[in-house]
Amino acid sequence: MAIRAQLSQERSRLRRDELLAAAIELFAEGGSRAITHRAVAARAGLPSATTTYYFESIDDLIREALGAHIEKWIRDLEALTTIDTGAAVSLDDAPAFISHLLAVRRPEIAALELAIFLAAARVPELRDDTARAMQVLEELSTKLLTRVGVTEPGALAGSIVALMLGTALRRQSGLHADDVEARQLVSAIRSLVAAQPLGPDAVDRAITDLPREPQ
């Protein structure tokens, strides 16, 4: 009896996961408006009444689907932060690495991730999850900056993440080719890393000394 109950629970969990995955697929294709009880059930290959059995409403289904995706993203990022990255590396290697990364994560993939994150951030129940996702991304940035040799990487991590997210957003316009985006991102990161040891006072003086256009 216990085994039968366990099998039933496992089938129930798998069906629920299939519905959540189907909802994310539909979200990728048409946003939240594409998510209906009938469409999600059909995409999952389940009877049309299945969604109402597991979820009280469409809003509940959307919220759970977004939350599950953010949680998976957090787990993936946390796994990266625990990898032993070994010896230090040089920023000279970064353009090739980022170009490869952009080639793997095409603009449409980045667009979906941005849309999911923004949608989740607007849901009060998921705000802590989206904040945790950003925190883990900053932790990963801190670890990579440490490999480069930055002695106090925490102060730069947030800025690096902002640059990465800005690049992901700009890619959606197709303004620059991916190799150009990679070079510009690395150039901005190098500038931040170079300015960090100078301290805020030296940076302020450098900005003050910038040539002014004649009035």
N, CA and C of each residue as an Amber inpcrd file, in Angstrom:
protein
   645
   0.8190000  -1.1980000   0.0000000   0.0000000   0.0000000   0.0000000
   0.8560000   1.2510000   0.0000000   1.9280000   1.2150000   0.8330000
   2.8210000   2.3670000   0.9330000   3.5080000   2.6230000  -0.4030000
   3.9170000   1.5280000  -1.0720000   4.5830000   1.6730000  -2.3650000
   3.6240000   2.2740000  -3.3930000   2.3650000   1.8050000  -3.3720000
   1.3770000   2.3290000  -4.3150000   1.1480000   3.8200000  -4.0700000
   1.0890000   4.2180000  -2.8160000   0.8940000   5.6330000  -2.4840000
   2.0830000   6.4660000  -2.9540000   3.2960000   5.9160000  -2.7850000
   4.4900000   6.6330000  -3.2290000   4.5030000   6.8050000  -4.7450000
   4.0910000   5.7510000  -5.4730000   4.0390000   5.8340000  -6.9300000
   3.0170000   6.8690000  -7.3800000   1.8850000   6.9090000  -6.6790000
   0.8450000   7.8850000  -6.9990000   1.3470000   9.3110000  -6.7590000
   2.0510000   9.5180000  -5.6650000   2.6000000  10.8320000  -5.3610000
   3.6360000  11.2460000  -6.4070000   4.4560000  10.2890000  -6.8390000
   5.4700000  10.5840000  -7.8470000   4.8240000  10.9480000  -9.1750000
   3.7800000  10.2180000  -9.5710000   3.0620000  10.5510000 -10.8090000
   2.4470000  11.9350000 -10.7140000   1.9050000  12.2380000  -9.5370000
   1.3000000  13.5470000  -9.3380000   2.3400000  14.6570000  -9.4440000
   3.5120000  14.4250000  -8.8500000   4.5780000  15.4210000  -8.9120000
   5.0620000  15.6240000 -10.3490000   5.2040000  14.5220000 -11.0920000
   5.6560000  14.6150000 -12.4730000   4.6550000  15.3710000 -13.3370000
   3.3640000  15.1000000 -13.1270000   2.3400000  15.8170000 -13.8930000
   2.3900000  17.3140000 -13.5950000   2.5580000  17.6430000 -12.3350000
   2.6280000  19.0470000 -11.9390000   3.8410000  19.7140000 -12.5750000
   4.9700000  19.0350000 -12.5640000   6.1760000  19.5750000 -13.1870000
   5.9860000  19.7420000 -14.6950000   5.2870000  18.8060000 -15.3230000
   5.0260000  18.9110000 -16.7610000   4.1660000  20.1310000 -17.0690000
   3.2120000  20.4110000 -16.2100000   2.3640000  21.5870000 -16.4010000
   3.1640000  22.8740000 -16.2340000   4.0450000  22.9080000 -15.2500000
   4.8720000  24.0920000 -15.0370000   5.8090000  24.3210000 -16.2180000
   6.4050000  23.2420000 -16.7280000   7.3000000  23.3530000 -17.8860000
   6.5270000  23.8220000 -19.1200000   5.3170000  23.3150000 -19.2960000
   4.4850000  23.7160000 -20.4310000   4.1290000  25.1950000 -20.3290000
   3.8490000  25.6620000 -19.1210000   3.5080000  27.0730000 -18.9210000
   4.6850000  27.9700000 -19.3000000   5.9060000  27.5680000 -18.9390000
   7.0900000  28.3540000 -19.2900000   7.3010000  28.3810000 -20.7990000
   7.0630000  27.2520000 -21.4650000   7.1820000  27.2080000 -22.9290000
   6.2060000  28.1830000 -23.5790000   4.9740000  28.1920000 -23.0970000
   3.9670000  29.1000000 -23.6450000   4.3140000  30.5530000 -23.3300000
   4.8510000  30.7870000 -22.1380000   5.2750000  32.1350000 -21.7710000
   6.3500000  32.6240000 -22.7340000   7.2650000  31.7280000 -23.1010000
   8.3410000  32.0840000 -24.0260000   7.7910000  32.4600000 -25.3940000
   6.6880000  31.8440000 -25.7750000   6.1290000  32.0700000 -27.1020000
   5.2150000  33.2850000 -27.1700000   4.4970000  33.5580000 -26.0860000
   3.5140000  34.6400000 -26.1730000   3.2510000  35.3960000 -24.8930000
   4.1400000  35.2470000 -23.8960000   3.9180000  35.9570000 -22.6530000
   2.8070000  35.3350000 -21.8240000   2.4200000  36.0130000 -20.7710000
   1.4180000  35.4580000 -19.8550000   0.0590000  35.2750000 -20.5200000
  -0.2380000  36.0620000 -21.5630000  -1.5350000  35.9280000 -22.2400000
  -1.6800000  34.5840000 -22.9450000  -0.5440000  33.9670000 -23.2700000
  -0.6000000  32.6720000 -23.9560000  -0.9050000  31.5230000 -23.0040000
  -0.8640000  31.7980000 -21.7000000  -1.0660000  30.7400000 -20.7050000
  -2.5330000  30.6590000 -20.3200000  -3.1840000  29.6140000 -20.7830000
  -4.5650000  29.3120000 -20.4030000  -4.6110000  27.8670000 -19.9180000
  -5.6800000  27.5280000 -19.2060000  -5.8100000  26.1480000 -18.7210000
  -5.7270000  25.1670000 -19.8820000  -6.4830000  25.4470000 -20.9330000
  -6.5430000  24.5220000 -22.0670000  -5.1920000  24.4310000 -22.7820000
  -4.5370000  25.5920000 -22.9910000  -3.2740000  25.6020000 -23.7260000
  -2.1780000  24.8740000 -22.9530000  -2.1210000  25.0930000 -21.6400000
  -1.0820000  24.4470000 -20.8310000  -1.2910000  22.9370000 -20.8130000
  -2.5300000  22.4990000 -20.5980000  -2.8110000  21.0690000 -20.5670000
  -2.4800000  20.4160000 -21.9100000  -2.8490000  21.1160000 -23.0070000
  -2.5800000  20.5650000 -24.3330000  -1.0830000  20.4620000 -24.5820000
  -0.3270000  21.4970000 -24.1870000   1.1150000  21.4700000 -24.3910000
   1.7670000  20.3460000 -23.5760000   1.2310000  20.0780000 -22.4050000
   1.7750000  19.0120000 -21.5620000   1.2740000  17.6310000 -21.9650000
   0.3110000  17.5780000 -22.8980000  -0.2380000  16.2980000 -23.3200000
  -1.1220000  15.6610000 -22.2750000  -1.8280000  16.5020000 -21.5000000
  -2.6800000  16.0080000 -20.4150000  -4.1170000  16.4590000 -20.6430000
  -5.0840000  15.8110000 -19.9940000  -6.4810000  16.2180000 -20.1360000
  -6.6730000  17.6810000 -19.7550000  -7.6380000  18.3410000 -20.3830000
  -7.8170000  19.7830000 -20.2090000  -8.1470000  20.1870000 -18.7840000
  -8.7320000  19.2840000 -18.0050000  -9.0940000  19.6200000 -16.6280000
  -7.9300000  19.4590000 -15.6510000  -6.7860000  19.0020000 -16.1320000
  -5.6700000  18.7120000 -15.2310000  -5.1700000  19.9570000 -14.5180000
  -5.0900000  21.0780000 -15.2350000  -4.5290000  22.2850000 -14.6140000
  -5.3850000  22.7540000 -13.4420000  -6.7020000  22.6840000 -13.5740000
  -7.5690000  23.1400000 -12.4840000  -7.4900000  22.2110000 -11.2750000
  -7.0420000  20.9790000 -11.4740000  -6.8670000  20.0470000 -10.3640000
  -5.6540000  20.4450000  -9.5160000  -4.5890000  20.8900000 -10.1950000
  -3.3510000  21.2050000  -9.4910000  -3.2270000  22.6790000  -9.1040000
  -3.9030000  23.5600000  -9.8350000  -3.7420000  24.9980000  -9.5910000
  -5.1100000  25.6610000  -9.4880000  -5.2570000  26.5160000  -8.4960000
  -6.5540000  27.1460000  -8.2620000  -6.9320000  28.1180000  -9.3650000
  -5.9520000  28.7650000  -9.9640000  -6.2280000  29.7710000 -10.9890000
  -5.0470000  29.8590000 -11.9470000  -5.2480000  30.5890000 -13.0470000
  -4.1660000  30.8340000 -13.9920000  -3.0580000  31.6480000 -13.3280000
  -3.4450000  32.6300000 -12.5200000  -2.4350000  33.4290000 -11.8160000
  -1.5740000  32.5470000 -10.9140000  -2.2050000  31.5890000 -10.2550000
  -1.4740000  30.6550000  -9.3970000  -0.5030000  29.8150000 -10.2310000
  -0.9610000  29.3620000 -11.3810000  -0.1150000  28.5610000 -12.2720000
   1.0690000  29.3760000 -12.7810000   0.8170000  30.6090000 -13.2160000
   1.8910000  31.4660000 -13.7190000   2.9100000  31.7380000 -12.6190000
   2.4130000  32.0560000 -11.4260000   3.3090000  32.3590000 -10.3110000
   4.1930000  31.1550000  -9.9790000   3.6040000  29.9840000  -9.9440000
   4.3870000  28.7810000  -9.6240000   5.3770000  28.4470000 -10.7300000
   4.9790000  28.6430000 -11.9860000   5.8780000  28.3450000 -13.1040000
   7.0830000  29.2910000 -13.0910000   6.8300000  30.5800000 -12.8880000
   7.9180000  31.5440000 -12.8170000   8.8340000  31.2430000 -11.6300000
   8.2290000  30.9440000 -10.4900000   9.0000000  30.6470000  -9.2910000
   9.8800000  29.4240000  -9.4650000   9.3360000  28.3810000 -10.0820000
  10.1140000  27.1570000 -10.3060000  11.2960000  27.4280000 -11.2310000
  11.0800000  28.2860000 -12.2400000  12.1670000  28.5950000 -13.1710000
  13.2510000  29.4020000 -12.4710000  12.8720000  30.3730000 -11.6560000
  13.8490000  31.1720000 -10.9210000  14.6340000  30.2910000  -9.9490000
  13.9460000  29.3700000  -9.2810000  14.6240000  28.4670000  -8.3440000
  15.6520000  27.6040000  -9.0640000  15.3170000  27.1340000 -10.2630000
  16.2740000  26.3340000 -11.0480000  17.4760000  27.1920000 -11.4400000
  17.2040000  28.4180000 -11.8270000  18.2780000  29.3340000 -12.1880000
  19.2120000  29.5470000 -11.0020000  18.6390000  29.7200000  -9.8100000
  19.4480000  29.9000000  -8.6040000  20.3120000  28.6710000  -8.3500000
  19.7250000  27.4860000  -8.4810000  20.4910000  26.2500000  -8.2580000
  21.6420000  26.1390000  -9.2400000  21.3970000  26.4900000 -10.5040000
  22.4540000  26.4330000 -11.5170000  23.5850000  27.4060000 -11.1780000
  23.2190000  28.6200000 -10.7480000  24.2290000  29.6110000 -10.3920000
  25.0090000  29.1820000  -9.1590000  24.3010000  28.6370000  -8.1730000
  24.9690000  28.1780000  -6.9580000  25.9530000  27.0560000  -7.2680000
  25.5950000  26.2040000  -8.2210000  26.5100000  25.1340000  -8.6190000
  27.7810000  25.7160000  -9.2250000  27.6530000  26.8080000  -9.9870000
  28.8230000  27.4400000 -10.5810000  29.7300000  28.0550000  -9.5210000
  29.1210000  28.6310000  -8.4730000  29.9300000  29.2760000  -7.4430000
  30.7140000  28.2750000  -6.6110000  30.3230000  27.0020000  -6.6290000
  31.0270000  26.0020000  -5.8200000  32.1250000  25.2740000  -6.5990000
  32.2320000  25.5480000  -7.9000000  33.2470000  24.8770000  -8.7140000
  34.6290000  25.4140000  -8.3480000  35.5810000  24.5120000  -8.2130000
  36.9620000  24.9000000  -7.9530000  37.5640000  25.4180000  -9.2520000
  37.7480000  26.7350000  -9.3220000  38.1890000  27.3440000 -10.5740000
  39.6980000  27.3540000 -10.7460000  40.4330000  26.9290000  -9.7300000
  41.8850000  26.7880000  -9.8850000  42.6330000  28.1000000  -9.8980000
  43.6640000  28.1590000 -10.7150000  44.5850000  29.2980000 -10.6920000
  43.9420000  30.5590000 -11.2580000  44.6180000  31.6710000 -11.0090000
  44.1380000  32.9600000 -11.5010000  44.1770000  32.9900000 -13.0260000
  43.3260000  33.8350000 -13.5880000  43.2820000  34.0060000 -15.0360000
  43.4840000  35.4860000 -15.3550000  43.6220000  35.7940000 -16.6230000
  43.8310000  37.1660000 -17.0550000  42.5920000  37.6800000 -17.7680000
  42.3360000  38.9800000 -17.6320000  41.2340000  39.5890000 -18.3710000
  41.4880000  39.5580000 -19.8770000  42.7340000  39.3150000 -20.2710000
  43.0320000  39.1970000 -21.7040000  42.2980000  38.0160000 -22.3290000
  41.9460000  37.0210000 -21.4980000  41.2340000  35.8500000 -22.0080000
  39.7340000  36.0900000 -22.1180000  39.2690000  37.1850000 -21.5240000
  37.8240000  37.3830000 -21.3880000  37.0810000  37.5730000 -22.7110000
  37.5880000  38.3490000 -23.6860000  36.8080000  38.5420000 -24.9230000
  36.4280000  37.2400000 -25.6090000  37.3730000  36.3080000 -25.7240000
  37.0780000  35.0300000 -26.3790000  36.0520000  34.2390000 -25.5850000
  36.2090000  34.2580000 -24.2540000  35.2700000  33.5230000 -23.4090000
  33.8580000  34.0940000 -23.5210000  33.7370000  35.4260000 -23.4500000
  32.4130000  36.0470000 -23.5190000  31.8120000  35.8800000 -24.9070000
  32.6290000  35.9550000 -25.9520000  32.1150000  35.7160000 -27.3130000
  31.5270000  34.3250000 -27.4250000  32.2180000  33.3350000 -26.8420000
  31.7040000  31.9650000 -26.8370000  30.3990000  31.8840000 -26.0560000
  30.3530000  32.5620000 -24.9080000  29.1490000  32.5360000 -24.0800000
  27.9620000  33.1540000 -24.8070000  28.1850000  34.2570000 -25.4920000
  27.1080000  34.9040000 -26.2400000  26.6450000  34.0340000 -27.4050000
  27.5850000  33.3110000 -28.0130000  27.2090000  32.4200000 -29.1150000
  26.3270000  31.2840000 -28.6310000  26.6010000  30.7990000 -27.4150000
  25.7970000  29.7150000 -26.8570000  24.4240000  30.2240000 -26.4120000
  24.4180000  31.3640000 -25.7410000  23.1700000  31.9440000 -25.2370000
  22.6990000  32.9970000 -26.2330000  21.9800000  32.5370000 -27.2360000
  21.4960000  33.4080000 -28.2860000  20.5810000  34.4980000 -27.7210000
  20.3750000  35.6040000 -28.4640000  19.5390000  36.6960000 -27.9590000
  18.1440000  36.2560000 -27.5240000  17.5710000  35.2850000 -28.2320000
  16.2210000  34.8470000 -27.8600000  16.2050000  34.1500000 -26.5070000
  17.3020000  33.4450000 -26.1840000  17.3910000  32.8140000 -24.8620000
  17.5240000  33.8770000 -23.7840000  18.3870000  34.8640000 -24.0360000
  18.5470000  35.9580000 -23.0790000  17.2440000  36.7250000 -22.9080000
  16.5000000  36.9130000 -24.0020000  15.2240000  37.6290000 -23.9260000
  14.2380000  36.8940000 -23.0340000  14.1920000  35.5750000 -23.1560000
  13.2890000  34.7840000 -22.3200000  13.6730000  34.9050000 -20.8520000
  14.9690000  34.7970000 -20.5540000  15.4160000  34.8970000 -19.1640000
  15.0900000  36.2630000 -18.5820000  15.2960000  37.3220000 -19.3740000
  14.9580000  38.6630000 -18.9030000  13.4690000  38.7990000 -18.6470000
  12.6610000  38.2730000 -19.5630000  11.2060000  38.3740000 -19.4130000
  10.7260000  37.6150000 -18.1870000  11.2660000  36.4230000 -17.9780000
  10.8770000  35.6260000 -16.8140000  11.2810000  36.3290000 -15.5310000
  12.5020000  36.8740000 -15.4960000  12.9700000  37.5470000 -14.2870000
  12.1080000  38.7760000 -13.9810000  11.8270000  39.5920000 -14.9960000
  11.0390000  40.7960000 -14.7770000   9.6110000  40.4570000 -14.3450000
   9.0460000  39.4190000 -14.9570000   7.6960000  39.0050000 -14.5760000
   7.6740000  38.5070000 -13.1390000   8.6870000  37.7220000 -12.7650000
   8.7560000  37.1950000 -11.4010000   8.9680000  38.3160000 -10.3870000
   9.7760000  39.3150000 -10.7550000  10.0660000  40.4200000  -9.8340000
   8.8250000  41.2360000  -9.5170000   7.8200000  41.1640000 -10.4000000
   6.5780000  41.9210000 -10.1640000   5.5960000  41.1610000  -9.2760000
   5.9170000  39.9060000  -8.9550000   5.0440000  39.0990000  -8.1020000
   5.5700000  39.1960000  -6.6670000   4.7840000  39.7640000  -5.7510000
   5.2870000  39.9500000  -4.3800000   5.8250000  38.6720000  -3.7440000
   5.1550000  37.5490000  -3.9920000   5.5790000  36.2820000  -3.3790000
   6.9200000  35.7860000  -3.9240000   7.3390000  36.3090000  -5.0870000
   8.5820000  35.8460000  -5.7090000   9.7180000  36.8540000  -5.5890000
   9.4570000  37.9880000  -4.9400000  10.4660000  39.0370000  -4.8750000
  11.7270000  38.5730000  -4.1410000  11.5460000  37.8060000  -3.0780000
  12.7180000  37.2930000  -2.3550000  13.5340000  36.3530000  -3.2330000
  12.8450000  35.5590000  -4.0750000  13.5520000  34.6370000  -4.9640000
  14.3700000  35.4030000  -6.0050000  13.7910000  36.4660000  -6.5680000
  14.5320000  37.2340000  -7.5710000  15.7130000  37.9590000  -6.9280000
  15.5270000  38.4330000  -5.6830000  16.6430000  39.0690000  -4.9780000
  17.7590000  38.0580000  -4.7230000  17.3840000  36.8390000  -4.3610000
  18.3810000  35.7860000  -4.1360000  19.1130000  35.4510000  -5.4320000
  18.4020000  35.4470000  -6.5480000  19.0460000  35.1770000  -7.8340000
  20.1200000  36.2220000  -8.1220000  19.8120000  37.4950000  -7.8750000
  20.7990000  38.5520000  -8.0770000  21.9710000  38.4110000  -7.1090000
  21.6730000  38.0130000  -5.8800000  22.7290000  37.8320000  -4.8890000
  23.6970000  36.7370000  -5.3120000  23.1580000  35.6190000  -5.7950000
  24.0130000  34.5110000  -6.2200000  24.8300000  34.9200000  -7.4530000
  24.2160000  35.6960000  -8.3460000  24.9440000  36.1690000  -9.5230000
  26.1030000  37.0790000  -9.1020000  25.8870000  37.9120000  -8.0840000
  26.9680000  38.7560000  -7.5720000  28.0540000  37.9090000  -6.9010000
  27.6540000  36.8370000  -6.2290000  28.6420000  35.9460000  -5.6150000
  29.5150000  35.2910000  -6.6840000  28.8960000  34.9070000  -7.7930000
  29.6690000  34.3330000  -8.8990000  30.6140000  35.3710000  -9.4880000
  30.1250000  36.6010000  -9.6400000  30.9650000  37.6800000 -10.1410000
  32.1370000  37.9380000  -9.2020000  31.8820000  37.8860000  -7.8960000
  32.9420000  38.0830000  -6.9080000  34.0210000  37.0170000  -7.0410000
  33.5930000  35.7820000  -7.2550000  34.5610000  34.6900000  -7.3850000
  35.4170000  34.8680000  -8.6360000  34.8020000  35.2660000  -9.7410000
  35.5580000  35.4580000 -10.9800000  36.5170000  36.6390000 -10.8550000
  36.0800000  37.7130000 -10.1790000  36.9680000  38.8600000  -9.9760000
  38.1710000  38.4790000  -9.1150000  37.9490000  37.6000000  -8.1490000
  39.0510000  37.1220000  -7.3110000  40.0770000  36.3800000  -8.1600000
  39.6030000  35.5970000  -9.1220000  40.5170000  34.8720000 -10.0130000
  41.3600000  35.8320000 -10.8380000  40.7610000  36.9730000 -11.2020000
  41.4840000  37.9570000 -11.9980000  42.5570000  38.6460000 -11.1590000
  42.3830000  38.6420000  -9.8310000  43.3730000  39.2530000  -8.9550000
  42.8790000  40.4810000  -8.2270000  41.5760000  40.7940000  -8.3170000
  41.0220000  41.9480000  -7.6020000  41.0070000  41.6270000  -6.1150000
  41.5820000  42.5110000  -5.3170000  41.7330000  42.2210000  -3.8900000
  40.4450000  42.4500000  -3.0940000  39.6190000  43.3740000  -3.5190000
  38.3480000  43.6350000  -2.8390000  37.2130000  43.5640000  -3.8700000
  36.8970000  42.3640000  -4.3170000  35.9600000  42.2100000  -5.4350000
  34.5090000  42.5330000  -5.0980000  34.1570000  42.4720000  -3.8080000
  32.7540000  42.6750000  -3.4480000  32.2050000  44.0080000  -3.8900000
  33.0390000  45.0490000  -3.8270000  32.5860000  46.3810000  -4.1990000
  32.2850000  46.4960000  -5.6900000  32.9220000  45.6550000  -6.4990000
  32.7400000  45.7120000  -7.9510000  31.6840000  44.7430000  -8.4730000
  31.3630000  43.7260000  -7.6940000  30.5180000  42.6420000  -8.1990000
  29.1790000  43.1480000  -8.7160000  28.5420000  44.0400000  -7.9560000
  27.2470000  44.5570000  -8.3790000  27.3290000  45.3230000  -9.6840000
  28.4100000  46.0970000  -9.8430000  28.5870000  46.8610000 -11.0810000
  28.8030000  45.9390000 -12.2710000  29.5560000  44.8540000 -12.0570000
  29.8060000  43.8920000 -13.1310000  28.4960000  43.2190000 -13.5520000
  27.6850000  42.8500000 -12.5720000  26.3920000  42.2330000 -12.8780000
  25.5200000  43.2120000 -13.6630000  25.5360000  44.4930000 -13.2700000
  24.7490000  45.4940000 -13.9960000  25.2130000  45.6080000 -15.4470000
  26.5190000  45.5530000 -15.6690000  27.0380000  45.5910000 -17.0360000
  26.5760000  44.3780000 -17.8370000  26.6100000  43.2050000 -17.2090000
  26.1930000  41.9860000 -17.8970000  24.7170000  42.0470000 -18.2810000
  23.8940000  42.5000000 -17.3380000  22.4600000  42.5830000 -17.6120000
  22.1670000  43.6530000 -18.6640000  22.9150000  44.7500000 -18.6150000
  22.7510000  45.7800000 -19.6400000  23.1160000  45.2650000 -21.0160000
  24.1750000  44.4630000 -21.0860000  24.5590000  43.8560000 -22.3600000
  23.4750000  42.9140000 -22.8670000  22.9070000  42.1200000 -21.9550000
  21.8270000  41.2010000 -22.3420000  20.6300000  41.9760000 -22.8920000
  20.3470000  43.1220000 -22.2890000  19.2290000  43.9390000 -22.7570000
  19.5350000  44.5650000 -24.1140000  20.7340000  45.1010000 -24.2730000
  21.0780000  45.7540000 -25.5360000  21.1250000  44.7700000 -26.6890000
  21.4980000  43.5310000 -26.4150000  21.5510000  42.5210000 -27.4800000
  20.2100000  42.3480000 -28.1590000  19.1250000  42.6170000 -27.4270000
  17.7950000  42.4220000 -28.0040000  17.5370000  43.3680000 -29.1790000
  18.2420000  44.5050000 -29.1940000  18.0470000  45.4710000 -30.2780000
  18.8050000  45.0890000 -31.5410000  19.8120000  44.2280000 -31.3910000
  20.6450000  43.8830000 -32.5390000  21.5380000  45.0190000 -32.9790000
  21.7770000  45.9930000 -32.0910000  22.5790000  47.1640000 -32.4400000
  23.9980000  46.7820000 -32.8240000  24.5790000  45.8160000 -32.0690000
  25.9580000  45.4090000 -32.3350000  26.0220000  43.8940000 -32.5180000
  27.0120000  43.4490000 -33.2830000  27.2810000  42.0140000 -33.3910000
  27.8090000  41.5060000 -32.0580000  27.6970000  40.1990000 -31.8460000
  28.0850000  39.6300000 -30.5580000  29.5630000  39.8560000 -30.2370000
  30.4380000  39.8230000 -31.2610000  31.8530000  40.0430000 -30.9660000
  32.0980000  41.4740000 -30.4970000  31.3230000  42.4220000 -31.0270000
  31.4350000  43.8200000 -30.5850000  30.9110000  43.9560000 -29.1600000
  29.7720000  43.3060000 -28.8850000  29.2260000  43.3380000 -27.5270000
  30.2320000  42.7710000 -26.5300000  30.8940000  41.6890000 -26.9040000
  31.8760000  41.0630000 -26.0180000  33.0330000  42.0100000 -25.7330000
  33.5550000  42.6510000 -26.7780000  34.6870000  43.5700000 -26.5850000
  34.2900000  44.7650000 -25.7240000  33.0980000  45.3000000 -25.9590000
  32.6650000  46.4620000 -25.1850000  32.4320000  46.0910000 -23.7180000
  31.8720000  44.9150000 -23.4800000  31.6550000  44.4740000 -22.1060000
  32.9840000  44.2960000 -21.3820000  33.9430000  43.6500000 -22.0350000
  35.2510000  43.4350000 -21.4130000  35.9560000  44.7680000 -21.1720000
  35.8470000  45.6940000 -22.1230000  36.4710000  47.0070000 -21.9620000
  35.9070000  47.7230000 -20.7370000  34.5820000  47.6530000 -20.5520000
  33.9590000  48.2980000 -19.3920000  34.3960000  47.6310000 -18.0910000
  34.4880000  46.3010000 -18.1120000  34.9270000  45.5760000 -16.9130000
  36.3770000  45.9320000 -16.5820000  37.2320000  45.9960000 -17.5970000
  38.6360000  46.3390000 -17.3840000  38.7620000  47.7450000 -16.7740000
  37.9410000  48.6690000 -17.2530000  37.9850000  50.0330000 -16.7210000
  37.5950000  50.0520000 -15.2510000  36.5820000  49.3020000 -14.8980000
  36.1680000  49.2380000 -13.4960000  37.2550000  48.6090000 -12.6260000
  37.8240000  47.5250000 -13.1240000  38.8750000  46.8360000 -12.3620000
  40.0930000  47.7450000 -12.1920000  40.4460000  48.4910000 -13.2490000
  41.6080000  49.3750000 -13.1800000  41.3760000  50.5380000 -12.2210000
  40.1430000  51.0290000 -12.1670000  39.8430000  52.1840000 -11.3090000
  39.7120000  51.8010000  -9.8420000  39.3990000  50.5380000  -9.5660000
  39.1300000  50.1230000  -8.1910000  40.2930000  50.3770000  -7.2330000
  41.5500000  50.0580000  -7.5930000  42.6500000  50.3010000  -6.6480000
  42.9150000  51.7810000  -6.4000000  42.4910000  52.6500000  -7.3160000
  42.7570000  54.0710000  -7.1700000  41.9830000  54.6780000  -6.0110000
  40.8070000  54.1360000  -5.7580000  39.9760000  54.6720000  -4.6950000
  39.0850000  55.7930000  -5.1990000  38.0150000  56.0880000  -4.4790000
  37.0460000  57.0880000  -4.9370000  37.6150000  58.4910000  -5.0550000
  38.5650000  58.8680000  -4.1890000  39.1240000  60.2190000  -4.2510000
  39.8870000  60.4380000  -5.5480000  40.7140000  59.4630000  -5.9270000
  41.4780000  59.5930000  -7.1760000  40.5530000  59.6100000  -8.3830000
  39.4990000  58.8060000  -8.3360000  38.5320000  58.7940000  -9.4430000
  37.8350000  60.1480000  -9.5380000  37.4590000  60.7150000  -8.3780000
  36.8120000  62.0310000  -8.3770000  37.7370000  63.0910000  -8.9650000
  39.0270000  63.0300000  -8.6020000  39.9760000  64.0120000  -9.1410000
  40.1240000  63.8560000 -10.6520000  40.1650000  62.5980000 -11.1120000
  40.2970000  62.3590000 -12.5570000  39.0850000  62.9090000 -13.3070000
  37.9110000  62.7360000 -12.7360000  36.6980000  63.2540000 -13.3760000
  36.7070000  64.7760000 -13.3690000  37.1640000  65.3640000 -12.2440000
  37.2240000  66.8270000 -12.1460000  38.1940000  67.4030000 -13.1800000
  39.2690000  66.6470000 -13.4710000  40.2860000  67.1330000 -14.4010000
  39.9310000  66.9070000 -15.8720000  38.7880000  66.3220000 -16.1450000
  38.3960000  66.0980000 -17.5300000  38.2620000  67.4580000 -18.2290000
  38.7020000  67.5200000 -19.4820000  38.5890000  68.8100000 -20.1950000
  37.1330000  69.1920000 -20.3930000  36.8550000  70.4600000 -20.2170000
  35.4930000  70.9780000 -20.3680000  35.3180000  71.6050000 -21.7540000
  34.1500000  71.4160000 -22.3170000  33.8630000  72.0790000 -23.5810000
  33.6620000  73.5720000 -23.3290000  34.1500000  74.4030000 -24.2160000
  33.9650000  75.8430000 -24.0280000  32.4820000  76.2090000 -24.0350000
  32.1300000  77.1420000 -23.1660000  30.7290000  77.5750000 -23.0910000
  30.3820000  78.4070000 -24.3150000
